[in-house]
Structures are given as C-alpha cells and as structure tokens.
C-alpha cells in the first residue's frame, strides 16, 4: 500500500486533491475563519470505544464546531492522516469516509491534505469558513450582566463514553448517548443565527466541558461568571442518578458536547430565546450571568475546572 495508492483511493471522497496547496478566493465582504484540530488514537479515542468511521466523523465535527462558534459558514478543509503500520487500505477508507460524510453533511469541501506513517492513528484537519465581518463572534465581547446560555443539554457525550466503556443505559437514552459521543452534530446553523444578532456579544463551543469553557469565555471578556442552573441531557441525567452523582455536576465535568455557549445582553435575552426556539424548535437554556468579579461561581461556591484535558495521562475523552 503506497501513498499514491491511498491518495487515488481517497480522491473520489473529495472535491479535488493533488496540488501542493489549495487556492481559494474569499469574497470581499467576508472574513475567513480558520481552525485546526487533531485527534490521536490513545488520547482522544480508542478503537475499542468507536469504529474508525466514527473517529473520522468526530474529527471533522470538532473542526466544524469551531467555525460554528464564530458564526461562520464552512467552505473547505484539508485532512492529514498519520497511519500506523498495521492499518489496511480498508481501514484508511473507513476513517476517511467518516470524515467525508461529516464534511458533506455540513457543506465543507475537502480539497487536500497529507498522509504519513505514525505510531498510532492521527487525524489532523484544518478548516476554513466565511463569515460577514459584522457577524463574526469571539469569546471576548461579553460584559458583566450578560446572560449566559447554551444550545442544548450537556453531559451526553460523557454518558456515551461511559456506555462505550461497558456501562448500561436504556434503549433510547443509549442511542442518544452514543450518537453524542461518536457522531456529534456541530451547531452551525445556530452559530449563524447568533452571529446575525447584535444582542449576542460573545460565543464559543463547549468542547472541553462547561466548567472549563465558561471560565475561558469569562476570562477572555475580562469578567467572572455565576452559574445557577445547568442544562443536562436526558441520558446524562439518567446515568448520573444511577451512579449517585449530582446530574448538574456530571454535566459540568463532561467534555465534547459541542453545544454553543453564548453571552446575550440581559434586556434582549427573552426576545433572542423566543426567536431561537421558533427557529430551531428547541429551547435556549439560560445557565447564569456574567459578573464583574473574577472567577466562576456555581451555587455560591468557586467552581473548579473539571472537563477534558488533552494532556491528562489516561484516555478519557468526554470527562
């Protein structure tokens, strides 16, 4: 199996690869939003926990979620793979089909990349999107008094991780948990909705757990935060109660939820939430407010960061 043979096999899953670099002319009225993310076997996933196709999907979804957090529309992506010696051609194609399926679902064209030998599976994706300059969101625009909200219940990916490790969940809840863990759905349409609103002042995706990411948004905006009600996914609530853990704390410590965290002007929150629910047929969950005092407080107590850390010694994505 040579590099050229693999490129020839992968080519039908892309919109054109082969040159040394992809050339793209963005429109004059838009900014390019560029992100990259890496998934490494043994750190971010194991084959015992998910098939290669799902690992590929999740790698692309993670990058797309970064674009969603800016309000951008996906345009193109490049994919670099580190392939272990024991891998077969079918293994590479399974992984790449997962990447390509997610890219196709959300309108990103795969235009190139690279292949190399590696000690373990490594997936490195760079992605480019476009967003109107007036609609681009960052983490740093929030102010004290803004309402903090999330686009969905949290903790589902963590419950899916526990399910993949051998824990049990009832049928529908198991399906919800495994989908969140293996095939997350980046909130791109929601990100563009928030990007178009001047009342949304800051935004980021929740990839490393709310306890970690809310602190990042608050710090970037020069604020602190006070959380009072954490939205919990049904499967996460069921699992937390089963193991005797507070469901909200379980959700706070999860990771890779890929929901959006937004800061909204207080006086406009009810209006934005009403429009959001009418558009997406799902609630926008208020979880707290930003404040002038530094630090994050939950139920009157300083909140420690407890989400996913890429440099932790164990393989524990999602918590």
Residue, then its C-alpha position, 0 to 999 in steps of 0.5 A: x500500500x503506497x501513498x499514491x495508492x491511498x491518495x487515488x483511493x481517497x480522491x473520489x471522497x473529495x472535491x479535488x486533491x493533488x496540488x501542493x496547496x489549495x487556492x481559494x478566493x474569499x469574497x470581499x465582504x467576508x472574513x475567513x475563519x480558520x481552525x485546526x484540530x487533531x485527534x490521536x488514537x490513545x488520547x482522544x479515542x480508542x478503537x475499542x470505544x468507536x469504529x474508525x468511521x466514527x473517529x473520522x466523523x468526530x474529527x471533522x465535527x470538532x473542526x466544524x464546531x469551531x467555525x460554528x462558534x464564530x458564526x461562520x459558514x464552512x467552505x473547505x478543509x484539508x485532512x492529514x492522516x498519520x497511519x500506523x503500520x498495521x492499518x489496511x487500505x480498508x481501514x484508511x477508507x473507513x476513517x476517511x469516509x467518516x470524515x467525508x460524510x461529516x464534511x458533506x453533511x455540513x457543506x465543507x469541501x475537502x480539497x487536500x491534505x497529507x498522509x504519513x506513517x505514525x505510531x498510532x492513528x492521527x487525524x489532523x484537519x484544518x478548516x476554513x469558513x466565511x463569515x460577514x465581518x459584522x457577524x463574526x463572534x469571539x469569546x471576548x465581547x461579553x460584559x458583566x450582566x450578560x446572560x449566559x446560555x447554551x444550545x442544548x443539554x450537556x453531559x451526553x457525550x460523557x454518558x456515551x463514553x461511559x456506555x462505550x466503556x461497558x456501562x448500561x443505559x436504556x434503549x433510547x437514552x443509549x442511542x442518544x448517548x452514543x450518537x453524542x459521543x461518536x457522531x456529534x452534530x456541530x451547531x452551525x446553523x445556530x452559530x449563524x443565527x447568533x452571529x446575525x444578532x447584535x444582542x449576542x456579544x460573545x460565543x464559543x463551543x463547549x468542547x472541553x466541558x462547561x466548567x472549563x469553557x465558561x471560565x475561558x469565555x469569562x476570562x477572555x471578556x475580562x469578567x467572572x461568571x455565576x452559574x445557577x442552573x445547568x442544562x443536562x441531557x436526558x441520558x446524562x441525567x439518567x446515568x448520573x442518578x444511577x451512579x449517585x452523582x449530582x446530574x448538574x455536576x456530571x454535566x459540568x465535568x463532561x467534555x465534547x458536547x459541542x453545544x454553543x455557549x453564548x453571552x446575550x445582553x440581559x434586556x434582549x435575552x427573552x426576545x433572542x430565546x423566543x426567536x431561537x426556539x421558533x427557529x430551531x424548535x428547541x429551547x435556549x437554556x439560560x445557565x447564569x450571568x456574567x459578573x464583574x468579579x473574577x472567577x466562576x461561581x456555581x451555587x455560591x461556591x468557586x467552581x473548579x475546572x473539571x472537563x477534558x484535558x488533552x494532556x491528562x495521562x489516561x484516555x478519557x475523552x468526554x470527562 
